[in-house]
């Protein structure tokens, strides 16, 4: 049923909780997880302005995702990681729909509370536009 699971993460606590749920689904249905991290364009510009080099930027992004990677490595589920650049909601939806995932697992709130308040949450956008079931984890 849920053989191909897309786990959308941003390094937040809700991403870590959603990772636990994605792992449970993958283990129950003998599925694989594709982890997707979308670098917001505005955040990327800010990172470039404050970083000394691109390696520092990449290091910080990897550190943010380390807890998620560690959970996945301890599980028996197969996983792959993808990094895209752009607006998170539309990028996640496009990736999920183009690749034909069976389920998207995403946290209810991410790191950018102001954007969620003004524009609507990323999870809400994904739930409305994804062509597969979406599990929103609180």
C-alpha positions in Angstrom: 0.0 0.0 0.0 2.7 2.5 1.0 5.7 1.2 -0.8 7.1 4.6 -1.9 7.0 7.2 0.8 8.1 10.8 0.4 9.3 12.4 3.7 9.4 16.2 3.4 11.7 17.7 6.1 13.2 21.0 7.2 15.1 20.0 10.3 12.4 21.1 12.7 11.1 19.1 15.7 8.0 18.2 13.7 10.3 16.9 10.9 11.9 14.6 13.4 8.5 13.4 14.6 7.3 12.9 11.0 10.5 10.8 10.4 9.4 8.3 13.1 6.0 8.0 11.3 7.6 7.5 7.9 9.8 4.8 9.3 6.9 3.0 10.8 5.0 3.1 7.5 8.0 1.9 5.6 8.7 -0.9 8.0 5.0 -2.0 8.1 4.5 -2.0 4.3 8.1 -3.0 3.4 8.5 0.4 1.7 11.3 2.8 0.9 11.6 6.5 2.0 12.7 9.4 -0.2 13.7 12.3 2.1 13.1 15.7 0.5 14.6 18.9 1.8 13.7 22.1 -0.1 16.0 25.0 0.4 13.8 28.1 0.4 15.1 30.7 -2.1 15.0 33.6 0.5 16.8 31.5 3.1 19.4 30.5 0.5 20.1 34.2 -0.2 20.4 35.0 3.5 22.8 32.0 4.0 25.0 33.2 1.2 25.2 36.7 2.7 26.2 35.4 6.1 28.5 32.6 5.2 32.2 32.7 4.4 32.0 30.0 1.8 29.6 27.5 0.2 31.1 24.6 2.2 30.0 26.3 5.4 26.4 26.6 4.0 26.4 22.9 3.0 27.8 21.9 6.5 25.0 23.8 8.3 22.3 22.2 6.1 23.7 18.8 6.7 23.9 19.4 10.5 20.2 20.5 10.5 19.3 17.2 8.9 21.6 14.9 10.9 19.0 13.8 13.5 16.7 12.7 10.6 19.5 10.9 8.9 20.5 9.1 12.1 17.0 7.9 12.7 16.8 6.6 9.2 20.1 4.9 9.4 19.1 3.1 12.6 15.9 1.8 10.9 15.6 -1.1 8.5 14.0 1.1 5.9 15.8 2.0 2.6 16.1 5.7 2.0 17.4 8.3 -0.4 17.9 12.0 0.1 17.1 14.8 -2.3 17.7 18.5 -2.0 15.8 21.0 -4.1 15.8 24.8 -4.2 12.7 26.9 -4.4 9.4 27.5 -2.6 8.9 24.5 -0.3 5.1 23.9 -0.9 5.1 23.8 -4.7 8.4 22.0 -4.9 7.2 19.2 -2.6 4.0 18.9 -4.5 5.7 18.8 -7.9 8.2 16.2 -6.8 5.5 14.0 -5.2 3.2 14.2 -8.2 6.0 13.7 -10.8 7.5 10.7 -9.1 4.2 9.0 -8.2 4.7 8.5 -4.5 2.1 6.4 -2.5 2.2 8.8 0.5 3.7 12.1 1.6 4.7 12.4 5.3 5.2 16.0 6.5 5.3 17.9 9.8 2.4 20.3 10.6 4.8 23.2 11.3 8.3 23.9 10.1 11.0 26.3 11.0 9.3 29.4 9.4 6.3 30.3 11.6 5.9 33.8 10.1 5.6 32.4 6.5 3.1 29.9 7.8 1.0 32.6 9.4 1.0 34.9 6.4 0.9 32.5 3.4 -0.5 29.3 4.9 1.5 26.4 6.0 3.5 24.2 3.7 1.8 21.1 4.9 -1.6 22.7 4.0 -0.4 23.4 0.5 0.9 19.9 0.1 -2.3 18.3 1.5 -4.4 20.4 -1.0 -2.4 19.7 -4.1 -0.7 16.3 -3.8 -2.2 13.5 -5.8 -1.6 10.9 -3.1 -2.5 10.6 0.6 -0.7 13.1 2.9 0.1 12.3 6.6 0.5 15.6 8.5 2.3 14.9 11.8 1.8 17.3 14.8 
